[in-house]
Structures are given as C-alpha cells and as structure tokens.
C-alpha cells in the first residue's frame, strides 16, 4: 500500500501590515496570497511569510499553519459570504486532512521538507476582524474546525503544486480534535493526562493543559 497523499488547494504567504478595527491599530499578517513558484520552507516559516504578533504566533512549533478546505463551505454559510484563498490566514489549505483524522506527531513530506503536527491552531480576534464577524472565533472553537500547526523537521524547497504525504503516523490515538476537546470543553483528568503524554505536543499547549489539570 502506498503512502497516503493529501492534495493541497494552495500555499500562501504574507508579511505583516497595519490595519484598524474599532479605532485600534492592529498589526497582522493574516491576509496571505497564494504562491505560484517554489518557495523555501525553513524551521520557522516559508520564505516571504511573517507574523504580526511574534509572542502568540510563529516560532518553531508554529512554522506552518494548515487549514482544511473541507470547512470552507460551513464557514461560507455561517458568514454568508464566499471565501477567498487563505480565508483563515493559513499557509497551507489542504483537502481531506481534518482535525479528526490527523494526530499530534504525524509526520508528512511537503516538497523536499519534512513536517510534524504540533498543535491545533488557536484562533485569535484578528480572524473575526478580517471577516467582520466577532462571533467567528467562538464558532471556530465550538465546531473544532481550527486547523493545526506544523513544526519543520527538515527544511527544503516546496513547489506550489506539492501534496502533504504521510510518511510516519503517530503511535497513539490523540488527534488535533481530541486536543481541542480537552482545551475548550469540560473533560476528565484521564483525558487530559492522555494528551499530556504525547511527546510531540507543543510546549505552549502542554503548559496550559498542565495548569488546567490542577483545577479538575
């Protein structure tokens, strides 16, 4: 049986710009544009990509933001508008690879690079500002349609028509969806401990869940 391959709708990058919402200045790189030439993926990002807030975005565990194209139809209905490319500020828009079937620690080949699933994407208010709907972030959390982040294990060139090819499946059952469940809903100490046992889980998520387990 061959390796499982997931088609990519688009790869997008963008640099931070200054915008305004409710009279406040916001620095954001959420408005990304599709690439049409090969691009280099380093340990921290695609060449030409950036983040407006380096405290909460970017870094080794958040080098690449992935969002499933499968969710676009749902959010088009929720927002009442057609969605454009990189509507969720993602670098990679993938087909058929959703939160319930991707595991923390799954390793994929992306062009010449190798990447590993590190954590769910935690939506911030800039996503709501982008689409002019302040209920959007809550809807993303409620549905679990968050997308996820990748860390880069091996840097390399990525062509615009690349696929995500599964090369190593994690040995446990903890999906991105399961991490979202314990993050955003009432849960048991047992479920939390099972998530915390996953070595590939990003440190920032681990620390927040460790705090939570103390209060259950």
N, C-alpha and C positions, 0 to 999 in steps of 0.2 A: 504494500500500500504506500502511495506517495505521500509527501509532506502536504499538510493542509495549507491552502493558499487563500488569502482573503484579498479581494480586489479593493483598490483604493480609488475613490471618487476624485480626490485631489489632494495635493500637498501645497500648503500655504505658509507664507512668512510675512512678517510685517514689523516695522520699527515703531517705537512709542511716538505718539502725538499728544498734543494738549487739546482737550475738548472741555466743554462746560455743560453742567447739569444742575438744575435748581440753583443757579448762581454760583456754583462752586467749580473751581478748576480741577480737572481730572487728567492725569497722565496715564495713557493706556495704549497698549499695542494689540487690542482686541480686533481691530479692523485689518485682517490679513488678506493678502492677494495670492492667487494660485501661481505656482512656478511653471515654466514651460521648458526649462533647461535643467540639466543635472545640477544638484546642489550638495554641498559637503555637510555632513552631519558630524559635529564634534561632540565631546562629552557634555557640553552644556546647552547646545541648540543647533538648529540649522543655520548655515551661513545666511546672513541677511535678516535673521529673526531677532527679536528683543522683547523685553518686558518693561512695562511702565513702573511696576512696583516690585523691586527685587527682594523685598522682605517676604512677601507672600507668594511670589511667582518666580519661576526659573530655578536654576540650580541643578545639581546632579540628578536628583530624584524626579525632577520635573522638566527634563530636557525636551521632551516631545509631548504635546497634548493631542490626544486622539479622541474623536467623537464619531459615533456610528451614524452613517447616513440613514439607517433604518428608522431613526427617531425624528427625522425632519418632518415627515407627514403629520405626526402627532402635534408637533410644536407649530406647524403652519396652521393647524386647526385651532390650537389654543390661542395663538397670537392674531389669527385672522388675516395673515399676510403671507405671500410667497417668500420663502427664504432664499437668500443668495449664498454664494460659496463662503465657506468658513463662518457660517452664521453664529457659531458658538465660540469663535476665536480660536478654533483648533488648528493645529499644524497638519494633521492627517485626518481626512474624512474617509472612513473605512466602511465597507459593506459586510454585513452578516456577522461581524465580530462585536457582540453586545456584552453588556455587563454581566449577564447571567452565564455566559459561556467562555469568559476569559478569566484566568486565575492569576492572582498575585504571584509573580515569579515565572510566569510563562515567558519563554524566550523566542523571539522572532528574528528572522533575517529581513532587513529592509535595504534593498540595493546591496551595497558592499558592507553595510553596517549591521551590527547585531544589537538588539534592544531587549529590555526586560520590563515587564509590567511591574510598577512600583506602588501605585495607589490610585484610588478614584480621584477624579477631578472634583475639587470643591468649588462650586460656582460662587462668584462674588457679585457685588452690586453692579459692577460695570457691565455685566451681561444684561441686566434689567435696563440699564441706561441705554445701551446700544439699541435695544428693541422698543424702548419707550413703554415698558410694562413692568412696574415694580413688583408684580406678583410672579414674575418668571423664575427668579431664583428659588422661591419656595416650591414652585411646580417641578423644577428640576430635581430638587431634593425629595419631594413627595413621590415622584414616579421612579426615582432611582436611575433616570436617564442622564447620567452625569458625564459619561465618557471617562477616560482614565489617562494616566501619565506613564511614560516610558523613561527609563534610565538607559544610557548608552553604554554597552559593554565593550563594543569595538566600533571605532569611528570609521567613516567611509563615505564614498560618493553615493548619492541616491538619485536615480533618474525619475523624471516626472511621471512615468508610467509604471513605477515599482508596485509590487504587492507586498503584503505582510505575510511571510511564510513561517509557519510554526515549526521550530526546529527542536524545542525541548519543552514538554508540558510539565508543569509543576506536579509534584508527587502528592499534593494534598488537595482538599476539596474547596478551599477558600477562594471564592470568586470576588470580583470587584463588587458585584451585587451584595454579597454577604458582608463585606466591609461597610458598604453604605447602610445596610440594615442595622448593624450594631452601632454605627455612628449617629443615625438620625431617628432611631426608634427605641422603645423600651426593649431591653434584652436581658439575658441571663449572664451570670458570671462565667458559666461554662462556654457560651458562645464567644464572649469577649476573650477568654483565655485561648480558645482555639485560633482566633485571628492573631492574637499576640505571639503565638508560637511560630508564625510564618516568618522566616528569616528575611525574605525579600521585601517585607513591608517597609515602606518609607519611615524614617525616624520620626518625622513630624506627626504622622498619624499614630505611630506607636505611643508617643508621649501623651497625646490627647486621650487615647484609649486607656492608658495606664492610670491617668488621673480619674477617668470615669469609673474604672473598676473599684476604686477606693470608696465610691459613694453608692455602690449597689448593695 
